[in-house]
């Protein structure tokens, strides 16, 4: 166990009362990722409420976290939960590695740092599913204005400048990023000055990426929100604390049990408990605590507290198919290695982009099953599905915390996804083989020219994940919904969920920014319920 403070020389906060059942707080937030960090900070900043933030991983001070270019080194490390999917027929029986951040900052401590808000139609879909306009795009713009310290051209309608989250574009993008924009423009794809302005309201476009890099270093969501509050006596952060189950009084959650230093400890909440453990561990804790599909819980001997058949269902993720070109000579890599992105439609009749392309300024190896060689120097378009139609599920393998979740991604099971994947690869090859790239590359190394059958084979064997798992405890009003419009778990008091699992469907683009919004929205709802007055929040009244 580590009681975490901003300054290691400052004694950790030990002022909270201890009793026979454990430590007591007003609020308990489980998970210090891109949503949980926001919830904990917004509840603690008032000063009148005691807040406990529990995190299963460690701190966020490693060079592999701080250095933007070293993010790939975190994959498969102790900072990664290291989930692996079950064999998937749509991927020729392959098992996808499904990385997820473990440690202060969660995914924001190991990701590529791309800030992508989600498309206007994503948020309007959230509002329709929840029956609540507060989740709609116009309302969400208010949250983003409050969140950001935007470093680009002023846009008072869409951008914020006084928030906690630093967002900026690379000052001098590499030549390969500029080449992508030129290639996109040449085939009629509109260019935008920023990803998160008009581009997220349109049919698609290309732009220089927006990143969470300040003065050459990664800035995690934990750093932006929680670090400034760590000296406060009403906030306690405990790392290496694995939440194992919820503690109930009837159908009211009273707190949580966590495994710390090999011992099980209980923490109690006077007001509410918030699960922000991510799209795999949130449904796992729910199910192992007795909230979920009753048949599955009963098969593992878990007493049913609340039958909710949607827990663990509706699993979604962005798939990517790496198209790669070899450089003529070694080229520099800027920032995190991702300095340009593109969203487009595979079918003009769609209401929003369904193709997602993030350009990586280095060559990404294809899975071994693809049988493709990777050039020593090159670039890869992480090119894939922004709005997949396939839906997976999670299943328990047992009732105990050490029993792994069985993740069935069900990738490429719907024919619409293969059609969109073929269109995405065709678009990518058209861009990468255009005149604008010829001064930089010698040629395409993956997938190369193939017939339709060969391209389908490439897609199935090369598909990897963007690590954007979501939607496994969705918000909505049908019988498969897990939380309502206020993120309260149906049938349970004192419990909310705030992380990517509540998304009814996955957002367009990288999911970090939407997770910050979910955390902000949860904090507003909780504060309103308990009469906590917001401080230092100039835009609070507008949302």
Rosetta blueprint (number, residue, H / E / L):
1 X L
2 X E
3 X E
4 X E
5 X L
6 X L
7 X L
8 X L
9 X L
10 X L
11 X L
12 X L
13 X L
14 X L
15 X L
16 X L
17 X L
18 X E
19 X E
20 X L
21 X L
22 X E
23 X E
24 X E
25 X E
26 X E
27 X E
28 X E
29 X E
30 X E
31 X L
32 X L
33 X L
34 X L
35 X L
36 X H
37 X H
38 X H
39 X H
40 X H
41 X H
42 X H
43 X H
44 X H
45 X L
46 X L
47 X L
48 X L
49 X L
50 X L
51 X E
52 X E
53 X E
54 X E
55 X L
56 X L
57 X L
58 X L
59 X L
60 X L
61 X L
62 X L
63 X H
64 X H
65 X H
66 X H
67 X E
68 X H
69 X H
70 X H
71 X H
72 X H
73 X H
74 X H
75 X L
76 X L
77 X L
78 X L
79 X L
80 X E
81 X L
82 X L
83 X E
84 X E
85 X E
86 X L
87 X L
88 X E
89 X H
90 X H
91 X H
92 X L
93 X L
94 X E
95 X L
96 X L
97 X E
98 X E
99 X L
100 X L
101 X E
102 X L
103 X L
104 X L
105 X L
106 X H
107 X H
108 X H
109 X H
110 X L
111 X L
112 X L
113 X L
114 X E
115 X L
116 X L
117 X L
118 X L
119 X L
120 X H
121 X H
122 X H
123 X H
124 X H
125 X H
126 X H
127 X H
128 X H
129 X H
130 X H
131 X L
132 X L
133 X H
134 X H
135 X H
136 X L
137 X H
138 X H
139 X H
140 X H
141 X H
142 X H
143 X H
144 X H
145 X H
146 X H
147 X H
148 X E
149 X E
150 X E
151 X L
152 X L
153 X L
154 X L
155 X L
156 X L
157 X L
158 X L
159 X L
160 X L
161 X L
162 X L
163 X L
164 X L
165 X E
166 X E
167 X E
168 X E
169 X E
170 X L
171 X L
172 X L
173 X L
174 X L
175 X H
176 X H
177 X H
178 X H
179 X H
180 X H
181 X H
182 X H
183 X H
184 X H
185 X H
186 X H
187 X L
188 X L
189 X L
190 X L
191 X E
192 X L
193 X L
194 X L
195 X L
196 X L
197 X L
198 X H
199 X H
200 X H
201 X H
202 X L
203 X L
204 X L
205 X E
206 X E
207 X E
208 X E
209 X L
210 X E
211 X E
212 X L
213 X E
214 X E
215 X L
216 X L
217 X E
218 X E
219 X L
220 X L
221 X H
222 X H
223 X H
224 X H
225 X H
226 X L
227 X H
228 X H
229 X H
230 X L
231 X L
232 X L
233 X L
234 X L
235 X E
236 X E
237 X E
238 X E
239 X E
240 X L
241 X E
242 X E
243 X E
244 X E
245 X E
246 X E
247 X E
248 X E
249 X E
250 X L
251 X L
252 X E
253 X E
254 X E
255 X E
256 X E
257 X E
258 X E
259 X E
260 X E
261 X L
262 X L
263 X E
264 X E
265 X E
266 X E
267 X E
268 X E
269 X E
270 X E
271 X E
272 X E
273 X E
274 X E
275 X E
276 X L
277 X L
278 X H
279 X H
280 X H
281 X H
282 X H
283 X H
284 X H
285 X H
286 X H
287 X H
288 X H
289 X L
290 X L
291 X E
292 X E
293 X L
294 X H
295 X H
296 X H
297 X H
298 X H
299 X H
300 X L
301 X L
302 X L
303 X L
304 X L
305 X L
306 X E
307 X E
308 X L
309 X L
310 X L
311 X L
312 X L
313 X E
314 X E
315 X E
316 X E
317 X L
318 X L
319 X E
320 X E
321 X E
322 X E
323 X E
324 X E
325 X E
326 X E
327 X E
328 X L
329 X L
330 X L
331 X L
332 X L
333 X L
334 X L
335 X L
336 X L
337 X L
338 X E
339 X E
340 X E
341 X E
342 X E
343 X E
344 X E
345 X L
346 X L
347 X L
348 X L
349 X L
350 X L
351 X L
352 X L
353 X L
354 X L
355 X E
356 X E
357 X E
358 X E
359 X E
360 X E
361 X L
362 X L
363 X L
364 X L
365 X L
366 X L
367 X L
368 X H
369 X H
370 X H
371 X L
372 X L
373 X L
374 X L
375 X L
376 X L
377 X L
378 X E
379 X E
380 X E
381 X E
382 X E
383 X E
384 X E
385 X E
386 X L
387 X L
388 X L
389 X L
390 X L
391 X L
392 X E
393 X E
394 X E
395 X E
396 X E
397 X L
398 X L
399 X L
400 X L
401 X L
402 X L
403 X L
404 X L
405 X E
406 X E
407 X E
408 X E
409 X L
410 X L
411 X L
412 X L
413 X L
414 X L
415 X H
416 X H
417 X H
418 X H
419 X H
420 X H
421 X H
422 X H
423 X H
424 X H
425 X H
426 X H
427 X H
428 X H
429 X H
430 X H
431 X H
432 X H
433 X L
434 X L
435 X H
436 X H
437 X H
438 X L
439 X L
440 X L
441 X E
442 X E
443 X E
444 X E
445 X E
446 X E
447 X L
448 X L
449 X L
450 X L
451 X L
452 X H
453 X H
454 X H
455 X H
456 X H
457 X H
458 X H
459 X H
460 X H
461 X H
462 X H
463 X L
464 X E
465 X E
466 X L
467 X L
468 X L
469 X L
470 X E
471 X L
472 X L
473 X L
474 X L
475 X E
476 X L
477 X L
478 X L
479 X L
480 X L
481 X L
482 X L
483 X E
484 X L
485 X L
486 X L
487 X L
488 X E
489 X E
490 X L
491 X L
492 X L
493 X E
494 X L
495 X E
496 X E
497 X E
498 X L
499 X L
500 X H
501 X H
502 X H
503 X L
504 X L
505 X L
506 X L
507 X L
508 X L
509 X L
510 X L
511 X L
512 X H
513 X H
514 X H
515 X H
516 X H
517 X H
518 X H
519 X H
520 X H
521 X H
522 X H
523 X H
524 X H
525 X H
526 X H
527 X H
528 X H
529 X H
530 X H
531 X L
532 X L
533 X L
534 X L
535 X L
536 X L
537 X L
538 X L
539 X L
540 X H
541 X H
542 X H
543 X L
